[in-house]
């Protein structure tokens, strides 16, 4: 058989069409079962109940006023309590308030141990969790000078500010060295000159609503830093407010979120001797009112209306911010001007 015969014969053979391409079938969607909420709800309830029953805020130094609440001391109110018009109601912290305070406490730790400490702005005692003791005082060291463990084991220890005469106490958030002159700072470090703290640092976390309205330090914070400045003998303070509800501005473009301006406001408060002198008088009047009656000696002892009138009214009217929050306001303004 010749090659041509083979070719001609091949052309006559039936040609099978190529197999159709295989098209994968569309997968059926896998439906996730709905998450069970019963166990999750039980966990949430059990945990929050424990926090509510066991995690109590620090009560301060017994027998002393808290510096953070010193702005509202009032001898006239204490006299009204001593006269039996009202019973002083202890402050109750709701679970929501406690969780909010914990967020603020966490922010303090960030600023002290992650920001100001490593930036070499913060001065004070540094506790080493490896050594279990305060291992240095001053600026945050690169590592513990005792055991050599790095900064991760170091934690800033707030200094106690305590006045045994006026009977108030508290823990300022920190002390700052003079970081405004970098040349002087570097020279002092090279010469080994002690870096004395010159500025008080006080951090406040605040709601987004309060942050937007903020134009100056709150009155209670102004009083608090004065109490600390007077004890620690520093001439000024920086009061830093952080928006705990929204830490910065956010923009969205093509589904991508971009962080913008941070929500931090800083105010410089200079010690005002005249302001503090008037405030010292208020504290002294508070303790004088507390001494009007000795409830331990005589549980039924009461102060008199004359006693109440001997204390100045610190609210300018019944509509002032402090008066609106005071349970004694009605009696206070009915009692007449002392």
Helices and strands as residue ranges (DSSP letters): H 3-11, H 38-54, E 65-66, G 67-72, H 75-82, H 95-110, I 111-116, E 122-128, E 133-139, G 151-153, E 154-157, E 160-163, E 168-171, E 174-176, H 182-191, E 199-206, H 208-213, H 219-232, E 236-243, E 248-253, E 256-262, E 264-270, H 273-290, H 305-309, H 321-325, H 329-334
